[in-house]
Amino acid sequence: MPMYSLKEGFVEALVRGKKTELLSAEDYDKLRHCESLADFKAYLTSRGYSEPENGSTICDANSLVNHCTTKFVKSYKQLLSHASDPLMTVLQYIAHTYMIDNVILIMTGALHGRSFEELAEKCHPLGLFDSIENLMIANDIRDIHRIVLVDTPVSTYFTECLGYGSLDEANLEMVRSCAYKAYLQQFVECCNRIQSEKLEDLYELLSLLHFEADKWVINIVISTMHTDISASDKRKLFPSCGQFYPNVQTELANCTDFDELRQTLDKYRSTSKVASRLASSSPEIYDKVLREEECYICERIFAQRTPYAIFVAYFKLCEFEVRNIMWIAECIVQQQRSRIEEGVVYYKT
């Protein structure tokens, strides 16, 4: 901890200051009552979301969300510019998830004949890299890895995916799952290495990553229900980390419907809070339950002295905020204000 405080104390002060700028419960209450997108935008402007610097006009929910994302990208780049290793490495891992998502987005779009310009607008800015346009011309995953990804930070995540060969939507979803599994495992290994070499306590950061691994497992189990994917193939997509690893993962892989999932999780109520909540939840709200628990973990991290974890927690809270803004804006535009509460997740004191 002393070495961390000496090197990263200023950057931590920056991120704690940025945390206070995130929308509060009171802000969300006021956003719910906005009558139009113009009112919605005006309130966000009063809370620190400035007008676009390039002179573009915010005229719909998508452009509003893109503008909000730009704010957090600036925050990321500012914090990264002040960081030194190992914090710099931790921050770089944050961007890797967006790179993985962008790779899959571009390849899926290419399958459907979309132009790169159209797809690039949907990419997350933190996940862009110089050769990303070349994904449009690669024919299979081996070509993609050899020609495009080999010199990128996410290259190793896709190494396990090379056996999927030709590209179709089913294979691309498997590729994404394999890549994200590798990402989680390597991030956990990196944190364990920092902890042992620097003698820093990274318990909270590792706890957050283990929760992310468990969330990923549950998402895979639910998304593969009523498909012909075998239990052994599911287990290959599960990361070797998390509270569910390895025994609970094995049981979850055999679940074929939501009732079986709940029954399995019910056995682990005493050892896993998220298992307890999901065991009593319906299929329609499981995603919100997972996001609420993750939001709680991130807020708890800010209440403690937690090296490195605070940075990952901050950007996860940023993701929640952008997602909330998108949901509320869409509800307002589509005149579905009664559904706002269904998709909004934030910390309620």
C-alpha positions as CSV (number, residue, x, y, z in Angstrom):
1,M,0.0,0.0,0.0
2,P,2.7,2.6,0.8
3,M,4.3,2.3,-2.7
4,Y,0.8,2.5,-4.3
5,S,0.0,5.7,-2.4
6,L,3.3,7.2,-3.4
7,K,2.9,6.5,-7.1
8,E,-0.8,6.6,-7.7
9,G,-2.2,8.8,-5.0
10,F,-2.8,11.7,-7.4
11,V,-4.5,9.5,-10.0
12,E,-6.8,8.0,-7.3
13,A,-7.7,11.5,-6.2
14,L,-8.7,12.3,-9.8
15,V,-10.9,9.2,-10.1
16,R,-12.6,9.9,-6.8
17,G,-13.4,13.4,-7.9
18,K,-14.8,12.0,-11.2
19,K,-16.9,9.6,-9.2
20,T,-18.8,12.5,-7.6
21,E,-19.7,13.7,-11.1
22,L,-21.7,10.6,-11.9
23,L,-25.5,10.9,-11.8
24,S,-27.2,10.5,-8.4
25,A,-30.5,9.0,-7.4
26,E,-31.9,12.5,-7.4
27,D,-30.6,13.1,-10.9
28,Y,-32.3,9.9,-12.2
29,D,-35.6,11.0,-10.5
30,K,-35.4,14.3,-12.4
31,L,-34.5,12.6,-15.7
32,R,-37.6,10.3,-15.4
33,H,-39.8,13.4,-15.4
34,C,-38.3,15.0,-18.6
35,E,-41.1,15.5,-21.1
36,S,-38.9,15.4,-24.2
37,L,-35.4,14.5,-25.4
38,A,-34.6,18.3,-25.5
39,D,-35.4,18.5,-21.8
40,F,-33.5,15.4,-21.1
41,K,-30.4,16.8,-22.9
42,A,-30.7,20.1,-21.1
43,Y,-30.7,18.5,-17.7
44,L,-27.6,16.4,-18.6
45,T,-25.9,19.6,-19.8
46,S,-26.5,21.1,-16.4
47,R,-24.8,18.0,-14.8
48,G,-21.6,18.3,-16.8
49,Y,-22.4,16.9,-20.2
50,S,-21.2,19.7,-22.5
51,E,-22.3,20.2,-26.1
52,P,-20.4,18.2,-28.7
53,E,-17.1,20.0,-29.6
54,N,-17.4,19.1,-33.3
55,G,-20.6,21.1,-33.7
56,S,-22.8,18.1,-34.4
57,T,-26.4,18.1,-33.2
58,I,-27.8,15.8,-30.6
59,C,-31.2,14.9,-32.3
60,D,-31.9,11.4,-31.1
61,A,-31.2,8.9,-28.3
62,N,-28.2,7.3,-30.2
63,S,-26.4,10.6,-30.7
64,L,-27.0,11.5,-27.1
65,V,-25.5,8.2,-25.9
66,N,-22.5,8.5,-28.2
67,H,-21.8,12.0,-26.8
68,C,-22.1,10.7,-23.2
69,T,-19.7,7.9,-24.1
70,T,-17.2,10.4,-25.4
71,K,-17.1,12.1,-22.0
72,F,-16.0,8.8,-20.3
73,V,-13.4,8.1,-23.0
74,K,-11.8,11.5,-22.2
75,S,-11.7,10.5,-18.5
76,Y,-10.1,7.2,-19.4
77,K,-7.4,8.8,-21.5
78,Q,-6.7,11.4,-18.8
79,L,-6.3,8.8,-16.1
80,L,-4.1,6.6,-18.3
81,S,-1.9,9.6,-19.1
82,H,-1.1,10.0,-15.4
83,A,-0.7,6.3,-14.6
84,S,2.5,4.3,-14.3
85,D,2.8,0.5,-14.1
86,P,1.2,-1.5,-12.7
87,L,-1.9,0.8,-12.7
88,M,-1.3,1.5,-16.4
89,T,-1.6,-2.2,-17.2
90,V,-4.8,-2.5,-15.2
91,L,-6.3,0.5,-17.1
92,Q,-5.3,-1.1,-20.4
93,Y,-7.2,-4.2,-19.5
94,I,-10.3,-2.1,-19.3
95,A,-10.0,-1.2,-22.9
96,H,-9.5,-4.8,-24.0
97,T,-13.2,-5.7,-23.5
98,Y,-14.2,-3.0,-25.9
99,M,-11.7,-4.2,-28.5
100,I,-13.1,-7.7,-28.3
101,D,-16.7,-6.4,-28.7
102,N,-15.6,-4.2,-31.7
103,V,-13.9,-7.2,-33.4
104,I,-17.1,-9.3,-33.2
105,L,-19.3,-6.3,-34.2
106,I,-17.2,-5.6,-37.3
107,M,-17.1,-9.3,-38.3
108,T,-20.8,-9.8,-37.8
109,G,-21.6,-6.6,-39.7
110,A,-19.4,-7.7,-42.6
111,L,-21.4,-11.0,-42.8
112,H,-24.5,-8.9,-43.4
113,G,-22.9,-6.7,-46.0
114,R,-22.7,-3.6,-43.8
115,S,-20.1,-0.9,-44.7
116,F,-17.2,-0.2,-42.4
117,E,-18.3,3.4,-42.0
118,E,-21.7,2.3,-40.7
119,L,-20.1,-0.3,-38.4
120,A,-17.4,2.1,-37.1
121,E,-20.1,4.4,-35.8
122,K,-21.4,1.6,-33.6
123,C,-17.9,0.7,-32.3
124,H,-16.9,1.8,-28.8
125,P,-14.1,4.4,-29.1
126,L,-11.9,2.7,-26.5
127,G,-12.0,-0.5,-28.6
128,L,-10.7,1.0,-31.9
129,F,-7.2,0.1,-33.2
130,D,-5.3,0.9,-36.4
131,S,-6.0,-2.2,-38.4
132,I,-9.6,-2.8,-37.4
133,E,-10.9,-2.0,-41.0
134,N,-9.0,-5.0,-42.3
135,L,-11.5,-7.3,-40.4
136,M,-13.9,-6.6,-43.3
137,I,-11.8,-8.6,-45.8
138,A,-10.7,-11.6,-43.7
139,N,-12.5,-15.0,-44.6
140,D,-12.0,-17.0,-41.4
141,I,-10.8,-16.7,-37.9
142,R,-7.3,-17.9,-38.7
143,D,-6.9,-15.1,-41.3
144,I,-8.3,-12.6,-38.9
145,H,-5.8,-13.6,-36.2
146,R,-2.8,-13.8,-38.6
147,I,-3.5,-10.6,-40.6
148,V,-5.4,-8.3,-38.3
149,L,-5.1,-9.2,-34.6
150,V,-1.6,-10.5,-34.3
151,D,-0.2,-7.1,-33.5
152,T,-3.0,-6.0,-31.2
153,P,-3.3,-6.3,-27.4
154,V,-6.2,-8.8,-27.8
155,S,-4.3,-11.2,-30.0
156,T,-3.7,-13.8,-27.2
157,Y,-7.4,-13.8,-26.3
158,F,-8.3,-15.1,-29.8
159,T,-5.7,-17.8,-29.9
160,E,-8.1,-20.4,-28.4
161,C,-10.7,-19.5,-31.0
162,L,-8.7,-20.6,-34.1
163,G,-10.5,-23.9,-34.4
164,Y,-13.8,-22.3,-35.3
165,G,-12.6,-21.7,-38.9
166,S,-15.2,-20.2,-41.2
167,L,-17.3,-17.3,-40.0
168,D,-21.0,-17.4,-39.4
169,E,-23.1,-15.9,-36.6
170,A,-23.0,-19.1,-34.4
171,N,-19.3,-19.4,-34.7
172,L,-18.8,-15.7,-34.0
173,E,-20.7,-15.9,-30.8
174,M,-18.5,-18.9,-29.7
175,V,-15.4,-16.9,-30.7
176,R,-16.6,-14.0,-28.6
177,S,-17.2,-16.3,-25.6
178,C,-13.8,-17.9,-26.0
179,A,-12.0,-14.6,-26.3
180,Y,-13.8,-13.1,-23.2
181,K,-13.0,-16.2,-21.2
182,A,-9.3,-15.8,-22.0
183,Y,-9.5,-12.1,-21.1
184,L,-11.0,-12.7,-17.7
185,Q,-8.4,-15.5,-16.9
186,Q,-5.5,-13.3,-18.0
187,F,-6.7,-10.3,-16.1
188,V,-7.0,-12.4,-12.9
189,E,-3.5,-13.8,-13.5
190,C,-2.2,-10.3,-14.0
191,C,-3.8,-9.2,-10.7
192,N,-2.4,-12.2,-8.8
193,R,1.1,-11.4,-10.2
194,I,0.9,-7.7,-9.2
195,Q,-0.3,-8.8,-5.7
196,S,2.6,-11.2,-5.2
197,E,5.3,-8.9,-6.8
198,K,4.2,-5.6,-5.3
199,L,2.9,-7.0,-2.1
200,E,-0.3,-5.0,-2.6
201,D,-3.7,-6.2,-1.4
202,L,-5.8,-6.7,-4.6
203,Y,-8.6,-8.6,-2.9
204,E,-11.4,-6.2,-3.9
205,L,-10.3,-6.1,-7.5
206,L,-10.0,-9.8,-7.7
207,S,-13.5,-10.1,-6.1
208,L,-14.9,-7.9,-8.8
209,L,-13.3,-9.9,-11.5
210,H,-14.5,-13.2,-10.0
211,F,-18.0,-11.8,-9.9
212,E,-17.6,-10.9,-13.6
213,A,-16.6,-14.5,-14.3
214,D,-19.7,-15.8,-12.4
215,K,-21.9,-13.4,-14.3
216,W,-20.4,-14.6,-17.6
217,V,-21.1,-18.2,-16.7
218,I,-24.7,-17.5,-15.9
219,N,-25.2,-15.5,-19.1
220,I,-23.7,-18.4,-21.1
221,V,-26.0,-21.0,-19.3
222,I,-29.1,-18.9,-20.0
223,S,-28.3,-18.0,-23.6
224,T,-27.6,-21.7,-24.5
225,M,-30.8,-23.1,-23.0
226,H,-32.9,-24.9,-25.5
227,T,-30.0,-25.2,-27.9
228,D,-28.0,-28.3,-28.9
229,I,-24.8,-27.1,-27.2
230,S,-23.6,-29.9,-24.9
231,A,-22.6,-29.4,-21.2
232,S,-19.0,-30.2,-22.1
233,D,-19.0,-27.5,-24.8
234,K,-20.4,-25.0,-22.3
235,R,-17.7,-25.8,-19.8
236,K,-15.1,-25.0,-22.4
237,L,-16.5,-21.4,-22.5
238,F,-16.4,-21.0,-18.7
239,P,-13.4,-19.1,-17.2
240,S,-11.2,-20.9,-14.7
241,C,-12.0,-18.3,-12.0
242,G,-14.9,-17.0,-10.0
243,Q,-16.8,-18.3,-7.0
244,F,-18.6,-20.9,-9.2
245,Y,-15.3,-22.4,-10.3
246,P,-15.1,-25.4,-10.7
247,N,-17.8,-27.4,-9.0
248,V,-20.8,-25.0,-9.4
249,Q,-19.8,-24.4,-13.0
250,T,-20.1,-28.1,-13.7
251,E,-23.6,-28.3,-12.3
252,L,-24.7,-25.1,-14.1
253,A,-23.4,-26.5,-17.4
254,N,-26.0,-29.3,-17.1
255,C,-29.0,-26.9,-16.6
256,T,-31.4,-27.0,-19.5
257,D,-34.0,-24.5,-18.3
258,F,-34.4,-21.7,-15.9
259,D,-36.0,-23.8,-13.2
260,E,-33.0,-26.1,-13.1
261,L,-30.7,-23.0,-12.9
262,R,-32.6,-21.7,-9.9
263,Q,-32.6,-25.1,-8.2
264,T,-28.8,-25.3,-8.7
265,L,-28.2,-21.8,-7.4
266,D,-30.6,-22.4,-4.5
267,K,-28.1,-24.9,-3.1
268,Y,-25.5,-22.2,-2.8
269,R,-27.5,-19.4,-1.2
270,S,-25.3,-19.4,1.9
271,T,-22.0,-19.0,-0.1
272,S,-23.1,-16.6,-2.9
273,K,-25.2,-13.5,-2.5
274,V,-25.9,-13.4,-6.3
275,A,-26.9,-17.1,-6.2
276,S,-29.4,-16.3,-3.5
277,R,-31.0,-13.4,-5.5
278,L,-31.1,-15.3,-8.8
279,A,-32.6,-18.4,-7.1
280,S,-35.7,-16.3,-6.3
281,S,-35.8,-14.3,-9.6
282,S,-37.7,-14.7,-12.8
283,P,-36.0,-15.1,-16.2
284,E,-37.2,-11.7,-17.2
285,I,-35.2,-9.8,-14.5
286,Y,-32.0,-12.0,-14.0
287,D,-29.9,-9.5,-16.1
288,K,-31.0,-6.6,-13.9
289,V,-30.3,-8.6,-10.7
290,L,-26.7,-9.3,-11.9
291,R,-26.2,-5.6,-12.8
292,E,-27.6,-4.4,-9.5
293,E,-25.2,-6.7,-7.6
294,E,-22.2,-5.5,-9.7
295,C,-23.2,-1.9,-9.1
296,Y,-23.3,-2.5,-5.3
297,I,-19.8,-4.1,-5.5
298,C,-18.5,-1.1,-7.3
299,E,-20.0,1.4,-4.9
300,R,-18.6,-0.6,-1.9
301,I,-15.1,-0.4,-3.5
302,F,-15.3,3.4,-3.4
303,A,-16.1,3.3,0.3
304,Q,-12.9,1.5,1.1
305,R,-9.1,1.9,0.5
306,T,-8.7,-0.5,-2.4
307,P,-5.7,-0.2,-4.7
308,Y,-6.4,-0.4,-8.4
309,A,-10.0,-1.7,-7.9
310,I,-11.3,1.8,-7.7
311,F,-10.4,2.5,-11.3
312,V,-12.1,-0.6,-12.7
313,A,-15.1,0.1,-10.5
314,Y,-15.3,3.7,-11.8
315,F,-15.5,2.7,-15.4
316,K,-18.1,0.0,-14.7
317,L,-20.2,2.7,-13.1
318,C,-19.7,4.8,-16.2
319,E,-21.0,1.9,-18.3
320,F,-24.1,1.7,-16.0
321,E,-24.6,5.5,-16.4
322,V,-24.4,5.4,-20.2
323,R,-26.7,2.4,-20.3
324,N,-29.2,4.2,-18.0
325,I,-29.1,7.3,-20.2
326,M,-29.8,5.2,-23.3
327,W,-32.7,3.4,-21.7
328,I,-34.4,6.5,-20.3
329,A,-33.9,8.4,-23.5
330,E,-35.4,5.6,-25.5
331,C,-38.4,5.3,-23.1
332,I,-39.0,9.1,-23.5
333,V,-38.8,9.0,-27.3
334,Q,-41.1,6.0,-27.6
335,Q,-43.5,7.3,-24.9
336,Q,-42.9,4.3,-22.7
337,R,-42.1,6.3,-19.5
338,S,-43.8,3.6,-17.4
339,R,-41.0,1.2,-18.3
340,I,-38.1,3.4,-17.2
341,E,-37.6,1.5,-13.9
342,E,-37.2,-1.8,-15.7
343,G,-33.9,-1.0,-17.2
344,V,-32.3,1.6,-14.9
345,V,-29.6,0.4,-12.4
346,Y,-27.9,2.7,-9.9
347,Y,-26.8,2.8,-6.3
348,K,-29.7,3.6,-4.0
349,T,-28.6,4.9,-0.6
